[in-house]
Amino acid sequence: MNGLALPAALFAALAAVPLLSLPDYVMHLLITMLLTALAGTGWAMMGRFGLVSFGHGAFLGAGAYTMAILWNELGLTPWLGIPIGVAVAILAGVLLAYPAFKLRVVGHYFALVTLAAGEIVRILIVALREHTGGSLGMTPAKAPEGGAFLAMQFDKAGFWWVALIAWAGGLLAWRMLDRSMASKALAAISEDEDAAASIGIKVTAEKLKVTVISVTLAALAGALTAQYRQYLNPESLAGLGISLQIVFGAIAGGMYVPLGPTIGAAITIGLEEGLRIGFGTELTGAAPLVYGLLLVLFMLYLPRGIAGLFERRAKTPATAKRAPGEATA
């Protein structure tokens, strides 16, 4: 119980944020940060085991557009549309990952496969313009009178709580994976697939498990983001730009600790707002360019992200306390 006291207190404190009567702009940034952190947490579930994906935007788009189309064309409530959208994204993820894992597509080649998949989904969304609005985007239908809850169209306080629960669910999934034998199996697979298979680990099955978890969190983040913004666009929910944003946030914050992607999401949203205010519409491609450059710098000079700095500082005092004549291990 003691181990749960601090997370419970943190969750309670965050749940009380709407009571502070913060400006709408600040609440908007906080909600966006939580949803971005959820997507980053999903990506890091794979990335920390060497499964680097540059196509997670595809899963965001699959979840978001499925939910919106079901609402607009069939009147199906997002409370049901979001789980269906997540299921569609999981199906797409399995259809992509299973052949890649079976054929031992790893490393840079796996990253390129996911990159291509993300672009295929974006092009498909644009091509189905009768249903998706194409490159112009689409807007979910407004809720009927008195049906805001059924349509999941809340005010910012309501959506803060929805985003907070989803974000906490992502951290819980991380914790459950870490406490399971699957994390040990995935760590062994990331080191040497042949050696892992030789001791009885089902390599393809274990990789598929973590892929399903990762895709689920990404699709949930995409659907909730679309529902919150009340606007869907293939570039912001399925293109290379959003995929790079997710990867950058997870790596910059630190993909090896649960709160790393959340730290990265705060950096990403701050950077995005700074670029928007600084450049406006004068430099449309600024964000992906900056994300790409910073991503390279972080991978070269700070591979464990911002969270890695805290880990290093936490270990330094313990090293400093060693007796002067004590041998170094």
C-alpha positions in Angstrom: 0.0 0.0 0.0 2.9 2.4 0.7 4.1 2.1 -2.9 0.7 3.3 -4.1 0.4 6.2 -1.7 2.5 8.7 -3.7 0.9 7.9 -7.1 -2.6 8.2 -5.5 -1.7 11.5 -4.0 -0.3 12.8 -7.3 -3.4 11.7 -9.1 -5.7 13.4 -6.6 -3.7 16.6 -6.8 -3.9 16.6 -10.6 -7.6 15.8 -10.5 -8.1 19.0 -8.5 -6.4 21.2 -11.2 -9.8 22.4 -12.7 -10.6 23.8 -9.3 -7.8 26.3 -9.7 -9.8 28.2 -12.3 -6.9 28.4 -14.7 -7.2 30.3 -18.0 -8.7 28.3 -20.9 -5.4 28.5 -22.8 -3.5 27.0 -19.9 -6.0 24.2 -19.5 -5.8 23.6 -23.3 -2.0 23.2 -23.1 -2.3 20.8 -20.1 -4.9 18.6 -21.7 -2.9 18.5 -24.9 0.2 17.6 -22.9 -1.5 14.7 -21.2 -2.8 13.3 -24.5 0.6 13.7 -26.1 2.2 12.0 -23.1 -0.2 9.1 -23.5 0.8 8.6 -27.1 4.5 8.9 -26.1 4.1 6.4 -23.4 2.6 4.0 -25.9 5.5 4.5 -28.3 8.1 4.1 -25.5 6.6 0.7 -24.5 8.0 -0.5 -27.8 11.0 1.8 -28.3 12.7 0.9 -25.0 12.9 -2.7 -26.3 14.5 -1.7 -29.6 11.2 -1.7 -31.6 11.6 1.8 -33.1 8.5 2.9 -35.0 8.2 6.0 -37.2 4.6 5.3 -38.1 2.7 5.6 -34.8 0.7 8.5 -36.4 -1.0 5.8 -38.4 -2.5 4.3 -35.2 -3.6 7.7 -33.9 -5.3 8.3 -37.2 -7.0 4.9 -37.4 -8.5 5.3 -33.9 -9.5 8.9 -34.4 -11.1 8.6 -37.9 -12.9 5.4 -37.1 -14.5 7.0 -34.1 -15.5 10.2 -36.0 -16.9 8.4 -39.0 -19.0 6.1 -36.8 -20.4 9.2 -35.0 -21.0 11.3 -38.1 -22.5 8.6 -40.4 -24.1 6.1 -38.0 -24.6 8.2 -34.9 -22.7 5.8 -32.7 -21.6 7.4 -29.5 -17.8 7.9 -29.1 -18.0 5.9 -25.9 -18.4 2.9 -28.2 -16.7 4.4 -31.2 -13.4 4.9 -29.4 -13.0 1.2 -28.4 -13.9 0.2 -32.0 -11.4 2.6 -33.3 -8.8 1.2 -31.0 -9.7 -2.3 -32.2 -9.2 -1.2 -35.8 -5.8 0.3 -35.0 -4.8 -2.9 -33.2 -5.8 -4.9 -36.3 -3.7 -2.6 -38.5 -0.8 -2.9 -36.1 -0.9 -6.7 -36.0 -1.2 -6.9 -39.8 1.9 -4.7 -40.1 3.9 -6.2 -37.2 3.3 -9.9 -37.6 4.9 -10.3 -41.1 7.8 -8.0 -40.0 8.5 -10.0 -36.8 8.1 -13.3 -38.6 10.6 -12.3 -41.3 13.0 -10.9 -38.7 12.7 -7.3 -39.9 14.5 -5.4 -37.2 16.4 -2.2 -36.5 16.5 0.5 -39.2 14.5 -1.8 -41.6 11.6 -2.1 -39.1 11.6 1.7 -38.7 11.4 2.2 -42.4 8.5 -0.3 -42.6 6.5 1.6 -40.0 7.4 4.9 -41.7 5.9 3.6 -45.0 2.8 2.3 -43.1 2.2 5.7 -41.6 2.3 7.4 -45.0 0.0 4.8 -46.5 -2.7 5.5 -43.8 -2.3 9.3 -44.4 -2.8 8.8 -48.1 -5.8 6.5 -47.5 -7.4 9.1 -45.3 -6.9 11.8 -48.0 -8.3 9.4 -50.7 -11.5 8.6 -48.8 -12.5 12.3 -48.8 -16.2 11.5 -49.1 -16.0 10.1 -45.5 -12.9 11.8 -44.0 -13.0 15.2 -45.6 -9.7 14.5 -47.3 -6.9 17.0 -46.8 -9.4 19.6 -45.6 -10.2 17.6 -42.5 -13.5 16.8 -40.9 -15.4 18.0 -37.9 -17.4 15.6 -35.6 -21.1 16.4 -35.6 -22.4 18.6 -32.7 -24.2 16.9 -29.9 -28.0 17.1 -29.9 -29.7 19.1 -27.2 -28.9 17.6 -23.9 -26.7 14.9 -25.4 -23.2 16.3 -24.6 -22.3 13.4 -22.4 -23.4 10.8 -25.0 -21.4 12.7 -27.7 -18.4 13.0 -25.3 -18.3 16.8 -25.9 -17.3 18.2 -22.6 -15.9 21.5 -21.4 -12.2 21.7 -20.6 -12.6 20.6 -17.0 -14.5 17.5 -18.1 -11.9 16.6 -20.7 -9.1 17.2 -18.3 -10.5 14.4 -16.1 -11.0 12.1 -19.2 -7.4 12.8 -20.3 -6.0 12.3 -16.8 -7.7 8.9 -16.4 -6.4 7.8 -19.8 -2.9 9.0 -19.0 -2.9 7.2 -15.6 -4.1 4.1 -17.4 -1.0 4.3 -19.7 1.3 4.5 -16.7 -0.5 1.6 -15.1 0.0 -0.5 -18.3 3.7 0.4 -18.1 3.9 -0.7 -14.5 2.1 -4.0 -15.2 4.4 -4.8 -18.1 7.5 -4.0 -16.0 6.2 -6.4 -13.2 5.5 -9.2 -15.6 7.9 -11.8 -17.1 7.2 -10.3 -20.5 9.5 -7.4 -19.8 12.4 -9.8 -19.1 11.6 -11.7 -22.2 11.5 -8.5 -24.3 14.8 -7.4 -22.8 16.4 -10.7 -23.8 14.9 -10.4 -27.3 16.3 -6.9 -27.7 19.8 -8.2 -26.9 19.8 -11.3 -29.1 16.7 -12.8 -30.7 18.4 -16.2 -31.5 19.7 -16.6 -28.0 16.2 -15.7 -26.6 14.5 -18.2 -28.9 17.0 -20.9 -27.9 15.9 -20.7 -24.2 12.2 -21.1 -25.1 11.1 -17.5 -25.5 8.4 -17.1 -28.1 9.9 -14.1 -29.9 7.1 -13.2 -32.3 4.4 -13.6 -29.6 6.2 -11.4 -27.1 6.8 -8.7 -29.7 3.2 -8.8 -30.7 2.0 -8.4 -27.1 4.0 -5.2 -26.6 3.0 -3.9 -30.0 -0.7 -4.4 -29.1 -0.2 -2.4 -25.9 1.6 0.3 -27.7 -0.9 0.6 -30.5 -3.8 0.6 -28.0 -2.4 3.6 -26.1 -1.6 5.5 -29.3 -5.0 4.9 -30.8 -6.7 6.0 -27.6 -4.6 9.2 -27.6 -5.6 9.9 -31.2 -9.3 9.4 -30.7 -9.4 11.5 -27.5 -7.3 14.2 -29.2 -9.8 14.3 -32.1 -12.7 14.4 -29.8 -11.2 17.2 -27.7 -10.2 19.4 -30.6 -13.4 18.6 -32.5 -11.4 18.6 -35.7 -9.5 15.9 -37.6 -6.8 16.5 -40.1 -4.6 13.8 -41.8 -1.4 15.9 -41.2 -2.0 16.4 -37.5 -3.3 12.9 -36.7 -1.7 10.5 -39.2 1.2 12.1 -41.0 5.0 12.0 -40.5 4.9 15.2 -38.5 2.8 13.7 -35.6 4.9 10.5 -35.7 8.1 12.6 -35.3 6.5 14.6 -32.5 5.7 11.4 -30.6 9.2 9.9 -31.1 10.9 13.2 -30.2 8.9 13.6 -27.0 9.5 10.0 -25.8 13.3 10.2 -26.5 13.8 13.8 -25.2 11.9 13.0 -22.0 13.4 9.5 -21.5 11.8 6.4 -22.8 13.3 4.1 -20.1 11.2 5.6 -17.2 7.4 5.8 -16.9 7.3 9.6 -16.6 9.9 10.2 -19.3 7.4 10.6 -22.1 5.3 13.0 -20.0 8.4 15.2 -19.5 9.0 15.0 -23.2 5.4 15.9 -23.9 5.8 19.1 -21.8 8.9 19.9 -23.9 7.2 19.1 -27.1 4.1 21.2 -26.4 6.2 24.1 -25.2 8.3 23.9 -28.4 5.3 23.7 -30.6 3.7 26.7 -29.0 6.9 28.7 -29.2 7.3 27.9 -32.9 3.6 28.8 -33.5 4.0 32.1 -31.8 7.4 32.9 -33.2 6.8 31.9 -36.9 3.0 31.7 -37.3 2.2 30.6 -40.8 5.4 32.0 -42.3 7.4 28.8 -41.8 4.9 25.9 -42.0 7.5 23.1 -42.0 9.4 24.5 -39.0 8.1 22.1 -36.4 9.0 18.8 -38.2 12.4 20.2 -39.1 13.1 21.2 -35.5 11.9 17.9 -34.2 14.1 16.0 -36.6 17.2 18.1 -35.7 16.6 17.9 -32.0 15.9 14.2 -32.2 19.3 13.6 -33.8 21.0 15.7 -31.1 19.3 13.9 -28.2 20.1 10.5 -29.7 23.7 11.4 -30.0 24.3 13.3 -26.8 21.5 12.5 -24.4 20.2 9.0 -25.4 18.4 8.5 -22.0 16.6 11.8 -22.3 16.0 14.4 -19.6 15.0 11.7 -17.1 18.4 10.2 -17.6 20.0 13.4 -16.2 18.0 12.9 -13.0 19.0 9.3 -12.8 22.7 10.3 -13.2 22.4 13.0 -10.5 20.7 10.6 -8.1 23.6 8.1 -8.5 26.3 10.8 -8.1 25.8 11.4 -4.3 26.0 7.6 -3.6 29.3 7.5 -5.5 30.6 10.6 -3.7 30.0 8.9 -0.3 32.4 6.1 -1.1 35.4 6.1 1.2 38.6 7.6 -0.3 40.5 4.3 -0.2 37.5 2.1 -1.3 38.1 0.3 -4.6 35.8 1.1 -7.5 33.7 -1.9 -8.6 
